[in-house]
Amino acid sequence: MVGGVDTHLKVHVASVINHVGQVLGTEPSPAGAVGYRQLLAWLASHGRLVRVGVEGTGSYGARLTRHLIGQGVEVVEVNRPNRQRRRLKGQSDSVDAESAARAVLSGDATSEPKNGDGEVEGLRALRIARRSAIKVRTQAALQIRDLILTAPDKLRARLEPLTAVERAVIRAGFRPGESSDRFHTIKLALWHLGRHYQSLTIKIEELDSVIAPTCARINSALLGVKGVGLEVAATLLVVAGDDPQRVHSEAAFAAVCGVSPIEASSGRVSRHRLNRGGNRQGNNALWRIVIVR
């Protein structure tokens, strides 16, 4: 028997089919430790369970995936059904669960999910916080730039030629005063944005001070490769995950990062095109290495 699970925040729906594709049952269960045990017991009650396909192994299905692997069940990562199939079959939790099981049975789904129980998972969380701080800091810099464009000539002439960092230092040192005229209120707004920019810069530096030794512990040689800085190294480590043995070859890693050739031949035309799928952050990391070199 093979199983398929459509995962959600509160409820997971499982479907089980036999080796000839006959659906033996569909069952919902609550998301949680008790629900995971119930779901596995229900799947195993139909016969010898070979493997289970799970949608969303990196999000809603992450905890279920860890539970199944911990119980010795082979788990396969399943993508959501394509749009053409959904137009023909409709969409529901039971239909998606059945589609996940059929993808496993047919061999369309073969990807081994990340286990997410090591240092790389912690590194991924740190990168989320860092990207968030960088995004907000960029927004603050753009808001300051727009305020300077419409500021009084005296203020604009002083700040416009400066870089973003120089502007932040000067703006954080403003003393807006108590006046309520336009000049002083704009200075007050720039003062707050400048202090916000500086505080975010400090947060980013603090996160980098944790990310750098984490990357060195996981793979110190990676940081020594030409074109690989801290951000690129962290990105590639997160793409590989805590269990890089999942990626069995360089060709598999190229497919994961969306840089592998895909055959696009038709009739007498024989050609290949670039893979447009894969992990886009990993793709960007490889692009940065190439540009640096």
C-alpha positions in Angstrom: 0.0 0.0 0.0 1.0 3.6 -0.5 -0.5 6.7 1.1 -0.9 10.3 0.3 -1.5 13.2 2.6 -2.9 16.7 1.9 -1.7 18.9 4.7 -3.4 22.0 6.2 -2.9 24.1 9.3 -5.6 22.3 11.5 -6.5 19.1 9.6 -4.6 16.6 7.4 -6.4 14.4 5.0 -4.9 11.0 4.1 -5.7 8.6 1.3 -4.5 5.0 0.8 -4.3 3.0 -2.4 -3.1 -0.5 -3.3 -0.5 -1.6 -5.8 -3.0 -1.5 -8.7 -4.3 2.0 -7.9 -7.5 1.1 -6.1 -8.5 3.7 -3.5 -9.1 1.9 -0.2 -10.1 4.8 1.9 -9.8 8.5 2.8 -9.6 9.8 6.3 -9.1 13.2 8.0 -7.1 13.6 11.2 -6.2 16.6 13.3 -2.8 18.2 13.0 -0.8 17.4 16.1 1.0 14.5 17.9 -2.2 12.6 18.6 -3.5 13.1 15.1 -0.2 11.9 13.5 -0.4 8.7 15.5 -4.0 8.2 14.4 -3.2 8.9 10.8 -0.2 6.4 10.7 -2.3 3.7 12.5 -5.1 4.2 10.0 -2.7 3.9 7.0 -1.0 0.8 8.4 -4.4 -0.9 9.1 -4.9 -1.4 5.3 -1.8 -3.6 4.8 2.0 -3.2 4.4 2.7 0.4 4.0 5.5 1.0 1.5 5.8 4.8 1.4 3.8 7.9 2.0 3.6 11.0 -0.2 3.2 14.3 1.7 2.3 17.7 0.3 4.0 20.7 2.0 6.8 18.9 3.8 8.5 22.2 4.4 5.4 24.0 5.8 2.1 22.5 7.1 3.4 18.9 6.7 6.8 19.4 8.3 5.9 18.0 11.7 4.0 15.1 10.2 7.0 14.3 8.0 9.3 14.2 11.0 6.9 12.0 12.8 6.6 9.5 9.9 10.4 9.4 9.4 10.8 8.8 13.1 8.5 5.8 12.9 10.6 4.3 10.1 8.1 5.2 7.2 9.6 6.3 3.9 8.3 9.7 3.0 8.2 11.3 -0.4 7.7 15.0 -1.1 4.8 15.6 -3.4 4.0 18.8 -5.3 0.4 20.0 -5.5 -1.6 18.7 -8.6 -1.1 20.6 -11.8 -3.8 23.0 -13.0 -4.9 20.8 -15.9 -5.6 17.9 -13.5 -7.5 20.1 -11.2 -9.7 21.4 -14.0 -10.5 17.8 -15.0 -10.9 16.3 -11.5 -11.9 19.2 -9.4 -10.3 20.2 -6.1 -10.9 18.9 -2.6 -8.8 17.7 0.2 -9.7 14.0 -0.6 -8.9 14.5 -4.3 -5.5 16.1 -3.5 -4.7 13.3 -1.0 -5.5 10.7 -3.6 -3.4 12.6 -6.2 -0.5 12.6 -3.8 -0.8 8.8 -3.3 -1.0 8.2 -7.1 2.1 10.4 -7.7 4.0 8.1 -5.3 2.7 4.9 -6.9 3.4 6.0 -10.5 6.9 7.2 -9.6 6.3 10.9 -10.5 7.1 11.9 -6.9 10.6 10.7 -5.9 12.1 13.6 -3.9 13.2 12.9 -0.4 12.1 15.6 2.0 14.5 17.5 4.3 14.5 16.3 7.8 14.9 19.8 9.3 16.4 18.7 12.6 20.0 20.0 12.5 22.0 23.2 12.4 21.0 24.1 8.9 17.4 24.5 10.0 18.5 27.0 12.6 20.6 28.7 9.9 17.5 29.0 7.7 15.6 30.7 10.6 18.4 33.2 11.0 18.4 34.0 7.3 14.7 34.6 7.4 15.2 37.2 10.2 18.1 38.7 8.2 16.2 39.0 5.0 13.3 40.6 6.9 15.6 43.2 8.4 17.2 44.0 5.1 13.8 44.4 3.4 12.6 46.8 6.1 15.9 48.8 6.0 15.6 49.1 2.2 12.1 50.5 2.6 13.3 53.0 5.2 16.1 54.1 2.8 13.6 54.6 0.0 11.2 56.5 2.2 14.1 58.8 3.2 15.0 59.3 -0.4 11.5 60.3 -1.3 11.2 62.7 1.6 14.5 64.4 0.5 13.2 64.8 -3.0 10.3 67.0 -1.7 12.2 68.6 1.2 13.0 72.4 1.3 15.9 73.4 -0.8 18.3 74.0 2.1 17.7 70.5 3.5 17.7 68.8 0.1 21.0 70.4 -1.0 22.6 69.1 2.2 21.4 65.5 2.0 20.9 64.7 -1.7 24.6 64.2 -2.7 25.2 61.7 0.2 25.0 57.9 0.1 22.3 56.0 2.0 24.7 55.3 5.0 25.9 58.9 5.2 22.4 60.1 5.1 21.4 57.8 7.9 24.2 59.0 10.1 23.3 62.7 9.5 19.6 62.2 9.9 20.0 60.2 13.2 21.9 63.2 14.5 19.2 65.8 13.6 17.8 67.9 16.4 14.3 68.6 15.0 13.3 71.1 17.7 9.8 72.0 18.8 8.6 74.1 15.8 5.6 72.8 13.8 6.5 74.3 10.4 7.2 72.2 7.4 11.0 72.3 7.6 11.1 71.0 11.2 8.4 68.4 10.7 10.3 66.9 7.8 13.5 66.9 9.9 11.6 65.1 12.6 10.4 62.4 10.1 14.0 62.1 8.7 15.3 61.8 12.3 13.0 58.9 13.1 13.7 57.1 9.8 17.5 57.6 10.2 17.4 56.1 13.7 15.3 53.2 12.3 17.8 52.6 9.5 20.7 52.5 12.0 18.9 50.2 14.4 18.2 47.7 11.5 21.8 47.9 10.4 22.9 46.9 14.0 20.4 44.0 13.9 21.8 42.8 10.6 25.3 42.9 11.9 24.3 41.0 15.0 22.7 38.3 12.9 25.8 38.1 10.7 27.9 37.5 13.8 25.9 34.4 14.5 25.5 33.2 10.9 29.2 33.3 10.1 30.4 30.8 12.8 27.3 28.6 12.1 28.3 28.4 8.4 31.9 27.7 9.4 30.8 24.8 11.7 28.6 23.2 9.1 31.1 23.5 6.2 34.2 25.6 6.7 35.6 24.8 3.2 32.6 26.4 1.5 33.6 29.9 2.7 37.0 29.4 1.1 35.7 28.9 -2.4 36.3 31.8 -4.8 33.1 33.8 -5.2 31.4 32.4 -2.1 30.7 35.0 0.6 28.7 34.6 3.8 25.3 35.1 2.2 26.0 32.8 -0.7 27.4 30.1 1.6 24.4 30.3 3.9 22.0 30.1 0.9 23.7 27.0 -0.5 23.8 25.3 2.9 20.0 25.9 3.3 19.3 24.5 -0.2 21.2 21.3 0.6 19.6 21.0 4.0 20.7 19.0 7.1 20.8 15.8 5.0 22.7 16.7 1.8 23.0 13.0 1.0 19.4 13.4 -0.5 21.1 15.1 -3.5 22.9 12.1 -5.0 24.9 13.8 -7.8 26.0 17.1 -9.3 23.3 16.7 -11.9 20.7 16.4 -9.1 22.1 19.6 -7.4 21.9 21.4 -10.7 18.2 20.4 -11.0 17.6 21.5 -7.4 19.0 25.0 -8.3 17.3 25.2 -11.6 20.5 25.2 -13.8 20.1 21.8 -15.4 19.3 21.3 -19.1 15.9 19.9 -20.0 15.2 18.3 -23.3 12.8 20.3 -25.5 12.9 18.3 -28.8 10.0 17.9 -31.2 9.9 16.2 -34.6 13.2 16.8 -36.4 14.3 19.5 -34.0 16.6 18.2 -31.2 17.5 20.8 -28.6 17.6 21.5 -24.8 16.4 24.4 -22.7 17.3 25.7 -19.3 15.4 24.4 -16.3 13.0 27.1 -15.1 12.1 25.3 -11.9 14.2 24.6 -8.8 15.1 26.7 -5.8 15.3 30.3 -6.9 17.6 31.4 -4.0 20.0 28.6 -4.9 19.9 29.7 -8.5 20.7 33.3 -7.4 23.6 32.1 -5.3 25.2 30.2 -8.2 24.6 33.3 -10.4 26.5 35.5 -7.9 29.4 33.0 -7.9 29.7 33.2 -11.6 29.5 37.0 -11.7 32.2 37.3 -9.1 34.5 34.9 -11.0 
